Amino acid sequence: MQHLTLRGGVWAASLLRGLSRPDLAATAGEPPLRVELGFLGQLVAAVFITAGADFRTRVLARDGRVFLLGLGRAAVGGGPWDTAEVWGSMA
């Protein structure tokens, strides 16, 4: 779990750096800001699924796959930086 916390902190720092740039453009070697924000959507979807909440949202799909922290990865098809719909409901 400590490894996930460290990676989350590194990701958050990278996101804040991107938001602080006046032009919001990606620098060499960094993904575009919309992609970084897309990872936040994946995290939120994983939290809602784990909590058993009713929700429906679109999340980032990288190279045709969606990764939901703590739940795994699903192949959904699509391009290099596409989106996929994710939903959950209380049963």
Order of alpha helices (4+ residues) and beta strands (2+ residues): alpha-alpha-beta-beta-beta-beta
